[in-house]
Amino acid sequence: MSSPEVSSLVVDKQGVRLDKYVTEHCPGLSRTQVQKLISQGYVRVNNRLAKAGLQLSIGDRLTIAQPPPTGSSLQPEPIPLDILYEDDDLLVVDKPAGLTVHPAPGHPGHTLVNAVLSYLPGLPDTGDRQRPGIVHRLDKDTSGVMVVAKNRAAHLNLANQFKARSVVKIYLVLVKGHPVQEDGIIEAPVGRHPRYRERMAVVAESRGRQAQTEYHVVNYIGGYTLLEVKPETGRTHQIRVHLAAVGYPVVGDKVYGVKSPHLLRQFVHASGLGFKLPSSGEYVEFTSPLPQDLTRALEEIGGFYRGY
C-alpha cells in the first residue's frame, strides 16, 4: 500500500484559521477536503493534532499528509500515448484534451499516469508515488506538450528547472475581445476564490501567490483574438484567471470564460515547451500542432492558424 504524500508549511500569517490557511496553500484541495483531512488526523500543527478552527501563529509548522486515492488509481491502463521524444531520462508527450494528468479523489483512473505506467511498466520511483514521473501539469481540458520524468534524478533536475522559471512554456489561447496592446504582461496574485473554493481568482497579495503572464497577439478574428501566451509562473488556472481578470475571457472556458457554440472545451493549447535535457544540459524545444477541434473552431469563426 502506498504511503501518504506529506508536505510541510511554515505559517507566515497571524491569526488565520488552520483549515483556511491549508486550503490557500494547497490548491488541489477544497476547504471541505482539508477539513476532512484535519478531522482524520492527517494535518498536524507543531507535530500535534489540531482542530480546523485553530488560530495559527507566525512560525507554526504544519505537516499535511494526503492519503493516496483509493481503488486502482495507479494500475497501468493501455491508453495511447502520442510520444514526441524519448530518451533514458524522460518522455515528451502530446496530451489530448479530456485526459486528466494524475489520479485524484473522485478520479481514480484513466489518467496520463495510468498510461505512462502501461508504457513503462518498470518505471522506478521518481520521488512521488502518487504521481510517478509527473513534473508539471495541464488542466484536463487543455491539450499539448508535457514532459514526464523516467527516474528520480531526471525528475529532480526538471523540477528545479521549473522552479527556477527557466522552462519556456508557450500556449495558444483564443479570447473574446481585442486587447488594446498587442504585447503585454499581466501581473496579479492568484489564489483561492474567497467564496467559490473550487475556483481560483485574482486576489489580494496577502491571500494569493505572485503570478505573471506574458501575451502576444497572433491575429484578430472578428470579435475574438488568438494569443500566444507565456506564463512566467505556474499557478493553478493562471492563464484562464489572468485573461478573464483583464477583460479577455478564454473562449469555451465554462468556469472563467465565455461559452462557445464552436467548442466543447476551453481554447487553451500548450503548443511549445523548452528545457534543458538532464543528461547533457542541451536546450531543446518541442512543439504540438493545434488539434483538430481548435482548428475547426477557428475556421468556423473565420480565422486560421498557420502553425510552426
N, C-alpha and C positions, 0 to 999 in steps of 0.2 A: 504494500500500500504506500502511495506517495505521501511525503511529509508536507505539512502546510508551508505556503510561501510566507516568509517572515520579512517584514520591513520595519525600519526604525525612523522615528522623527524626534527632533528636539523642538519643543514648543517655543515660538517666538512672539506669542501674543499673551496678554494678561487677561484673565477672567473669562475666556471663551469656553463654552461647553465642550466636553470631550467629544460627543458624537458629532457636533458641528465642525470641530477642528479636523477630525479624521476624514469626514466627508469632503471637506475643502481640499485636503491634501492627497486624497485617493480618488482621482477622477473616475475610475472604473467601478466605484461603489456608490450606491444611493444611500441616503440617510437611513432608510429602513434597513438596508443590508448591514450598515455599520452598527446600528442599534442591536441587531440580531447577533452580530459578532461579539459585541460588548457583553450582552446578556449571557452568551455561551462561554465567556471567559477567554476569548481569543485576543482581546485587547487589554494591555497592562500599562499602568502609569507608574513609572519608577519601580518596575518589577512587581507591582501589586495589582490585584483585581480592582476594578473601579466601576462606578455606575455611569450611565450615559450623560447624566446631568452634572457630573463633576466639573467644577470651575477650575480650569488649568492655570498654572503659573508659568511665567517665562523660565525656561531651563528644564522644565519637566521632560522626562524621556519616555516616549511612547514606543511600544512594540505592538505591531499588528500582524497577527498570523491569519492568513486567508487559507482555509482548508481547500483542498483540491475539489474540482467539480465531481459530482457523484456519477456513477454509471460507467459507461465505456468510452468516456470522452477522449482517452488517449490511445484508443485502439487504431491500428492502421486501417485506412479506408482507400480503396482503389479509385481515388478521384484524380482525373487527368491533370497534369501539370504542364504548363507552357514554359519550358526552360529556355532562357535566353543565353545563359552562360553557366558553366560549372567547372570547378577545379577541386583540389583536395580540401579546400577550406570553406567553400561556400557555393550556394546556388543563387542565381538571379532568375526570378520568375516573373511572368506577366500574369498578375492576379485578375481573374474575371470579376465583374460586379456580381454581387449576390453571395460571395463566399466570405464568411467570417474568418478572421485570421487565426484565432485560437479559441479553445473551449472556454466557456464562462457559465455561471449559474443561469439555467434556463436554456442554454445552447450547448449541450454536452458533446455534440459530434458534428460531422460533416463540415470540417474546417480545414484551413490550409495546413495546420499542424497534423491533422489526420492524414492528409495527402502526402506530406513530407515523410511521415513515419512509414507509409506504404512504399514510397520510392526509395527510402533509405532505412531499411529495417534494422540495420546495425548502427543507427545514429547514436553516438556516445552522449554522455551527459555534457550539455553545453552551458550549464550553470543555472538553468531554470527548468525544473522537472515538469512544470505545468505548461510551459511554452517553449519546448525544446527548439533551439535554432532561431527563435524569433528575436530580432534586434530592434525592429520598428514595426509600426502598424499602419494599415489603411482601413478606413471605415468599410463596413460590409458592402455598401453600395458604391464604393469608389474602386475603380479599376486601375491597373497599371503596374509599374515596376516595383518589385520588392527584393531585398537581399535576405537570404537565410543562411545562418552560420552552420557549419558541419562539425565543429569541435569547439571546445571551451576557449582555446587561445584565440581563435578567429572571432568568436562571439565577443570576447573582451576587447579585442582590437577594434572591431566595428562599432561596438557600443561607445568606446572612447571617441571615435571619430564623430559620431552623432552628438555626443556630449560637448565636444569642442566646436560644434557647428561648422565643421569643415566639409560635411557631406552636402553636395549640391542636389536639391530636390526641386523638380520642375513639374508644374501641373497645368493642364489646360482646363479652363473654367468658363462656362457661359453664364453671364449675369444679365439681369433685367436693368435697362437704363444705359446711359452713356457717361462714364467717368469724365469729369471735367479735364483732368490731367491724363495724358496718355501714359505717363510713367509716374508711379507714386509708391509711397511706403506707408503702411498702416501700423501704428504703434499704439497698443492698448492692452492692458492686463486682461487675461481671460481666466474665468473661474466658474464655479457652480452658479447657476441662476438662483437668485435669492428666494424665489417662490417655487419654481418648477425644477426640482432637484435632479431630474433625469436629463436636463439640458444644461448647456454651457452658455455664458454670456460675457460681454464686456462689463467688467465690474471695477469697483474702486481698487486702487493699487494695494490697499491693505487686505483685500479679500481675494485677490487673484494672483496670477503669475505673469511676469513680463512676457509679452509676445510681440513679434514683428513679422509682417508680411509685405513682401515687395511684389508689385504687379506691373505688367506692361500690356498695353492694348495691342492685340494681334489684328483685329479688324472689327468694324461696326457692322451690325446686321439688323437693319430695321430698328426696332426698339431695344435691341439686345447688343451685348458686346462680348466678343471672345477674348479672354485674357490669358496671358502666360503668367503664372503665379509662382513665386519662390518664397516659401516660408522660411524665415531665418531660424525660428524656434519650432517646436513640435508639440504644441498644446492640443488637447482633445478638441476636435471640430474647429480648429483655429481658422482655417481658410473660410469656412462657411459662416462662422460667427463674425469675423472681422469684416467681410464683404457686406454682410447684412447690416452691420453697425454703421457703415458709412453710406448706406442707402443704395447698394447694388446687390440685391439678394441673388443667390445662386438659383438658376432655373432648374426646376424639378426637385428641389430640396423641400420636402414636406415639413421639416422641423423649423428651419430658419429662413427658408427662401420662398419662392413662388412656384405654385403648381404649373404644370405644362401639359397640354394635350399631346405633345410630341414625345414625352419621356415618361418612363416608369420608375426612374431613379434620378438622383442628382447628377447634373452635368459637371462632374469632377473626375479628371483622369490624370493619374501620375505618369506623365509622358516621359520623364527623364530622371535618372539617378546617377550621380557621380561620386566616387570614393576611391580610396587607395586600397589596392589588394593587400591583405595581411601578409602574404608570403613574400612579396617583393617591394612593396611600397609604391608600385606603379599606379598612377592615377588612371582610372578607366571610367567611361560613361556608357550607360545603356539606355536605350530608348524603346518606347512602345507606341505603335501606331494607334490612332484614335479608333476605338471599337465601332462596329457597325451601327449599334443603336445610337451612338452620339453623332456619327457621321450623317446618319439618316435624319436625325433631329435638326442638324444644321441645314441640310438640304431643304427640309420642309419649311424652314423659316426664311429661305432664300440665301443661305450662306454656304461656305465651304471652308475646308482647311487643307492646305497643300501638304502639310506634314514635313517630316525631316528629309 
